Amino acid sequence: MQDNQPVSVQDNIQDNAEQGKPNLFQVIWSVIAALFGVQSGKNRERDFKKGKAGDYILVYVVLVVAMVLGMVVTVNMVLDAASK
């Protein structure tokens, strides 16, 4: 007998993650959540069991560099606007 209930995209992503390593979107989301301190225990466990450390380190470095550059640009824009 076949189940005709629609499968959501989130359920499909979760099923894929349970079968293998996390995809790029899941790695990015996990790093962002960890940066803000809101990582769930379920995702943290998935990351440590099935993820590769190099993937998370690379995404972390890229996100931190982007965040620092964003702050530098924002501060320079504010200082330029204040000096005029």
Secondary structure, DSSP 8 states (H G I E B T S, - for coil): --------HHHHHHHHHHHSS--HHHHHHHHHHHHHT---HHHHHHHHHH--HHHHHHHHHHHHHHHHHHHHHHHHHHHHHHH-
